[in-house]
């Protein structure tokens, strides 16, 4: 009898301390629960700049300019090339390949964005909902070291595709 | 002995179902957790269309505040009468370039984000805002090689000044509406 009781005690796990830990983790995770609609996956190629801006992002077409590629709504559109930095010899800066450029317009990006704008307009007309109407808003997520000539071409191309309201996505510095 | 054993299990709470629940909740919340919070800065393309009718004020020229960003520093354009009340500085000798209003701290070429003179820019923009309290627009004219983070920092400095509080205790709004111009091509 005595032997059997000892064996049953050994198989039972004391989970109280684990419960304590779990409860704390649960509270912490609930606190950091995402409340915004926009999400960014940070990587080596995409480090957003920090800013004191406080406006919360709203859902719109997402245009991501990483150091090596351009992505629209999660789908890669084109690659960027690396060229020598004219101001800092020996360093490389991202640039748009000459073959993709027509003046300031970036060909592949322009096609994709025009497609997106037409889809968004069609949805807006079909639903007739004020909220769904096409307002030309676009979320720009750009790597903090991106030179302005790439950014200007991207902004120009977006503008030509009727996306004229830019929202630059940044990391919030102050709460 | 037998009776004692029967009452023993009921004294301890069965935590296993709660554990199950919590173990499922944690991955779900981990997936949805956001460890960095995001914000957006609004900007528009320079407006294309008929010029806006301006209310003519005979004594006051409209402010067309522009900030030119280059590797050499920041140049404030369109506000010379505020920055130089005694008249603009003499034009530089032929063959030399006009130096920027706010040169880099370390010398002729800025090495990074912190090398630009943000503190002086804040002071100067406050001066301009004192003269033009109703103006809210600023045009950024960056050079080709200027990094995006410098643009964002300039927008931050131009938007509000958290060292000067207004009546409500909020940061003083300077020039929150930013337009990015094509820049020097």
Interface residues (C-beta under 8 A of the other chain):
Chain A: X1 X15 X16 X18 X19 X22 X23 X25 X26 X29 X30 X32 X33 X34 X35 X36 X38 X39 X40 X42 X48 X49 X50 X51 X52 X53 X54 X55 X56 X57 X58 X85 X86 X87 X93 X139 X142 X143 X144 X145 X146 X147 X148 X149 X151 X152 X155 X156 X159 X164 X165 X166 X167 X168 X169 X170 X171 X172 X175
Chain B: X1 X15 X16 X18 X19 X22 X23 X25 X26 X29 X30 X32 X33 X34 X35 X36 X37 X38 X39 X40 X41 X42 X43 X44 X45 X71 X109 X142 X143 X144 X145 X146 X147 X148 X149 X151 X152 X153 X155 X156 X159 X160 X162 X180 X182 X183
